[in-house]
Amino acid sequence: MLTWGILAVGTITSLTAFKRNLTIYLNLALGVAIVGLSAAGLWGRMQSLGVGPYFVMTPLRAWFLLVVGLVATMAAWYRLGYRQHHETSTSFWLPWFIVSMVAVVLSQTVWVFMTAWELMAITSFFLVITYHDRPGVIKAGFIYLVMSQVSAMAIVAGFLLMASALHSMNFGVWALKAQYLPWGVKSGIFGLLGLGFGIKSGIIPFHVWLPRAHPVAPAPVSSIMSGAMIKLGVFGVVQFLLIDLGPTPVIWPVLLLAVGAVSSLLGVLYALMEHDLKRLLAYHSIENIGIIFLGLGVTGVGIDRHIPLLVSVGLVAALYHTLNHAIFKSQLFLAAGAVEQHTGTLDAEHLGGLIRSMPGVALGFLLGSMAISALPPFNGFVSEWLTFRGLLLLATHSVGLWAVAGLGVALVLAATGALAGMCFVKASGVIFLGQPRQKVTNYQIPRSMTVPILGLAGLSLVLGVFAQPVVQVISSVEPGIGLGAANAMLALKAGSIALLLLVLVGALILIARISTVRQVPRWSCGREVEPAMQFSSASMTKAIRTTFAVIYRPHRQLIRVGDYARDFPQQLIYRGGTTPTWERYLYRPGYQLAWRLSQYTTRIQAGPVRLYLTYLLATIGMMLLILH
Amino acid sequence: MVWLVQLVAIIVMAGLAPLFMGIAQTVKARLQGRRGPSIFQGYWVLAKNWKKETTAPEFSSWVFLVQPSISLAAILLVVAMIPWAGMVAPNWPHNLLTIFFLLALERFWVGLAGLDSAGTFGGLGASRVATLGAGIEPAMFAAFGVLWALTGGTQIQSIAEKVSLLLWGLAVVSYGLVLVAELGRLPIDNVDTHLELTMIHEATVLEYDGRLLAEAQWGMALKLTAMIGLGWVWLSPAVPSLWMNLLLRVLEVAATSVGIGWIESRFTKLRYFQLPTYLAMASGIGLLAFYLMASGGLN
């Protein structure tokens, strides 16, 4: 009944799109209801709530429901103060988007799942193209739509393969029987579903839609897409590929580890080169999905080789990071929306010193940066610590070169962590600290936008300090994964570290007496001081661009203009950038191939009606022939 | 008893940190044919800076003012988590992975404060420190390869009696290379320079003075002590007596400071863009040691 209730709330919320405050409050109620539903699921009180034959509630599904609900609630709250164009359109599609995500998570059969999945894809497409009158938005939307449809096709193919092998469309039956499938079928299912869910989560090399679609949407939508929607790909991998299928050929978990390592490292490397705040955050989503996939890979290897400790630590790390990323990434996207509303731009090279005009948002962004850079005492620290622990256990449970590969993945994660820290020093430093680089508008940010951002920051602090209870909850998500992770966590003592840090920092700040500090001019070697002296987003990452030139393939062009241009240029034009490798070497040839192949179809599909009538007649004739 | 030793160890190491820094500087001066400062110079500098007026550059915010305290707290916590006496008190947080994250916390805030100072040098230092960090973190992770293989986890314990001399040697070399990079000593970074083309860490503290500079300088000294001590805790044999163990670590750190002074007077600074190669070499040696250990041939 509650499920139908949520559906009804979604419909009503959609239909009130023209009443601004009413629809936002209904959205808020919807989000809170989803959180309540997930809490009921996690405490195992779902039997009394009457879940019908199409829906099912398990602790795992409740965990993902919590992710969706938290992000939806905070985004709705934030919308009270957020001013945007075409707001009615957003208000109309947003409830359906959220309801479809809930239906995906709770679905019990293939039909419900695919209907909800496609509804999610379509509604999010309409949300992405909210600003359809801006240049490039429609193109970004179409790229997103095409990738969504490829993902859906792969998932349908995988589901049909599973359904035909098990003679059932019911997920409950799959959970019981799928693990006894022959390995060939399992490999087929893993490949197809892995492709479908991988595209939706934005792992490299299927990431091209993500940094295009997320930034062009309004900030609350970006935060829900990045925080909740891409996590449903993770849900699919956990539910269908790891738990239902059980042991598979070990190549598949190794593949999960490989794409996880590639996505995390390349995701952060691409993020470092971005100067647009929302595109930077979108690339960090790819990085964090990579980290989640590392945890899933550890779990998969553990399942295949029957090592319960690996299963436990890997799964808990992945699920913990899923919630953590949802929290700090939506926090950062909401802060980015506030920056855009405040200044009218998201280009880091034009900003600076915003900490003085919007201190609350700056604090929220700074704390979110610490959380996503996995710094104690925030939640990213706990889940990345667990991921490291899982990878180290993987390495020490393997022999020879496999062990070195395991440690190598841990090194990749270490490099990713350091680069992520650098990227967020750059983002928060260039945008919020220092001296403003250009004159920008100064629209005041209302408190209803700052409070959700800081609320999410508080949540990430709580999840970072009280780690042990959270791990207990996640351990109960899947029966049989046992106490491995909870025991591994004992060494962490996140609470004591947070307390010690707080006491030490507080004492040191007190004895430093920072309130008595006098402000003086900065050192500039005696030259006139100007804002352009500061390091910019591009100069901050120059050394990285040079060191990883093989990945970026940077190019620059200097054009001299004037009568004696070579020696006395009157004007210099500088262009620089990096090469979009995946687009140029994978997607462009693929697109051209599809285009060329589709031209061949004009031979049989020229347009005359007589031709089509002939085809129809021939088809009917052949059917009669076969049936006869 | 363990609690007492732990507490004494933290106080002793935190108190001796400027001395170890001074030893390295004096040895370096003597080897270069100068008389050099007294080995207690570190304390005089700290005392002088603590008494001076503290200023902050215009356009800086609270981030600039709290950074030295946060960085110093992170390093102090690292010092507190190292089992100086061979073991830590029960229920005291103690693990190697957390130390990595605390070092990352320090690096993050140093970078932020650099950008907050709104000058060229702060940003320059922030960029260089962060770029170096991206190489140091995986290299340090690799350097602990033998320890990971041996304990399978995150405990810091002595490996000296448990592995062959070859493996021990590889571990010492790879950790030594990373140590020099993390501490910002020659041939990675010159602590004495104020030339903008070459300085890395100095650039991040350029705008600081007074009490905040003193905190930053004490933090530098503590980091030297902590990283060297952390190395000896797992690379040298443990002595059964807690107090003797602590004494041994103090002597080892002092001896290593002499060694650092010697290295500093023997090598010139590497080019900044050669540092990735240097760190890749350190990671390679660590991974090799881990491979030999994991394949079980040589321990």
Chai-1 contact restraints between the chains, C-beta under 6 A:
chainA,res_idxA,chainB,res_idxB,connection_type,confidence,min_distance_angstrom,max_distance_angstrom,comment,restraint_id
A,I355,B,S61,contact,1.0,0.0,6.0,A-B,restraint_1
A,S373,B,F108,contact,1.0,0.0,6.0,A-B,restraint_2
A,L375,B,L105,contact,1.0,0.0,6.0,A-B,restraint_3
A,L375,B,F108,contact,1.0,0.0,6.0,A-B,restraint_4
A,P376,B,F101,contact,1.0,0.0,6.0,A-B,restraint_5
A,F381,B,F101,contact,1.0,0.0,6.0,A-B,restraint_6
A,W385,B,L97,contact,1.0,0.0,6.0,A-B,restraint_7
A,F388,B,L97,contact,1.0,0.0,6.0,A-B,restraint_8
A,L392,B,W148,contact,1.0,0.0,6.0,A-B,restraint_9
A,T396,B,G152,contact,1.0,0.0,6.0,A-B,restraint_10
A,G400,B,S295,contact,1.0,0.0,6.0,A-B,restraint_11
A,A403,B,A294,contact,1.0,0.0,6.0,A-B,restraint_12
A,V404,B,L287,contact,1.0,0.0,6.0,A-B,restraint_13
A,V404,B,Y291,contact,1.0,0.0,6.0,A-B,restraint_14
A,L407,B,F290,contact,1.0,0.0,6.0,A-B,restraint_15
A,L411,B,P138,contact,1.0,0.0,6.0,A-B,restraint_16
A,L411,B,F141,contact,1.0,0.0,6.0,A-B,restraint_17
A,L411,B,A142,contact,1.0,0.0,6.0,A-B,restraint_18
A,A414,B,E137,contact,1.0,0.0,6.0,A-B,restraint_19
A,A414,B,P138,contact,1.0,0.0,6.0,A-B,restraint_20
A,A414,B,F141,contact,1.0,0.0,6.0,A-B,restraint_21
A,A415,B,A134,contact,1.0,0.0,6.0,A-B,restraint_22
A,A415,B,P138,contact,1.0,0.0,6.0,A-B,restraint_23
A,A418,B,G133,contact,1.0,0.0,6.0,A-B,restraint_24
A,A418,B,A134,contact,1.0,0.0,6.0,A-B,restraint_25
A,A418,B,E137,contact,1.0,0.0,6.0,A-B,restraint_26
A,L419,B,A134,contact,1.0,0.0,6.0,A-B,restraint_27
A,G421,B,A104,contact,1.0,0.0,6.0,A-B,restraint_28
A,G421,B,F108,contact,1.0,0.0,6.0,A-B,restraint_29
A,M422,B,A130,contact,1.0,0.0,6.0,A-B,restraint_30
A,V425,B,F108,contact,1.0,0.0,6.0,A-B,restraint_31
A,V425,B,G111,contact,1.0,0.0,6.0,A-B,restraint_32
A,V425,B,L112,contact,1.0,0.0,6.0,A-B,restraint_33
A,V425,B,A130,contact,1.0,0.0,6.0,A-B,restraint_34
A,G429,B,L112,contact,1.0,0.0,6.0,A-B,restraint_35
A,G429,B,L115,contact,1.0,0.0,6.0,A-B,restraint_36
A,L433,B,L115,contact,1.0,0.0,6.0,A-B,restraint_37
A,L433,B,D116,contact,1.0,0.0,6.0,A-B,restraint_38
A,G434,B,L115,contact,1.0,0.0,6.0,A-B,restraint_39
A,G434,B,A118,contact,1.0,0.0,6.0,A-B,restraint_40
A,Q435,B,F59,contact,1.0,0.0,6.0,A-B,restraint_41
A,Q435,B,A118,contact,1.0,0.0,6.0,A-B,restraint_42
A,A491,B,N95,contact,1.0,0.0,6.0,A-B,restraint_43
A,A491,B,T154,contact,1.0,0.0,6.0,A-B,restraint_44
A,K493,B,P93,contact,1.0,0.0,6.0,A-B,restraint_45
A,S496,B,P93,contact,1.0,0.0,6.0,A-B,restraint_46
A,I497,B,P93,contact,1.0,0.0,6.0,A-B,restraint_47
A,L500,B,L77,contact,1.0,0.0,6.0,A-B,restraint_48
A,L501,B,A73,contact,1.0,0.0,6.0,A-B,restraint_49
A,L504,B,A73,contact,1.0,0.0,6.0,A-B,restraint_50
A,L504,B,L76,contact,1.0,0.0,6.0,A-B,restraint_51
A,V505,B,S69,contact,1.0,0.0,6.0,A-B,restraint_52
A,V505,B,I70,contact,1.0,0.0,6.0,A-B,restraint_53
A,V505,B,A73,contact,1.0,0.0,6.0,A-B,restraint_54
A,L508,B,S69,contact,1.0,0.0,6.0,A-B,restraint_55
A,L508,B,L72,contact,1.0,0.0,6.0,A-B,restraint_56
A,L508,B,A73,contact,1.0,0.0,6.0,A-B,restraint_57
A,I509,B,V66,contact,1.0,0.0,6.0,A-B,restraint_58
A,I509,B,S69,contact,1.0,0.0,6.0,A-B,restraint_59
A,A512,B,S69,contact,1.0,0.0,6.0,A-B,restraint_60
A,A512,B,R211,contact,1.0,0.0,6.0,A-B,restraint_61
A,I514,B,L65,contact,1.0,0.0,6.0,A-B,restraint_62
A,V517,B,T54,contact,1.0,0.0,6.0,A-B,restraint_63
A,V517,B,A56,contact,1.0,0.0,6.0,A-B,restraint_64
A,R518,B,T55,contact,1.0,0.0,6.0,A-B,restraint_65
A,Q519,B,A56,contact,1.0,0.0,6.0,A-B,restraint_66
A,Q519,B,E58,contact,1.0,0.0,6.0,A-B,restraint_67
A,V520,B,T55,contact,1.0,0.0,6.0,A-B,restraint_68
A,P521,B,E58,contact,1.0,0.0,6.0,A-B,restraint_69
A,R522,B,P57,contact,1.0,0.0,6.0,A-B,restraint_70
A,R522,B,A118,contact,1.0,0.0,6.0,A-B,restraint_71
A,R522,B,G119,contact,1.0,0.0,6.0,A-B,restraint_72
A,M533,B,T120,contact,1.0,0.0,6.0,A-B,restraint_73
A,Q534,B,A118,contact,1.0,0.0,6.0,A-B,restraint_74
A,Q534,B,G123,contact,1.0,0.0,6.0,A-B,restraint_75
A,F535,B,G123,contact,1.0,0.0,6.0,A-B,restraint_76
A,M540,B,S127,contact,1.0,0.0,6.0,A-B,restraint_77
A,A543,B,T131,contact,1.0,0.0,6.0,A-B,restraint_78
A,I544,B,T131,contact,1.0,0.0,6.0,A-B,restraint_79
A,T547,B,P276,contact,1.0,0.0,6.0,A-B,restraint_80
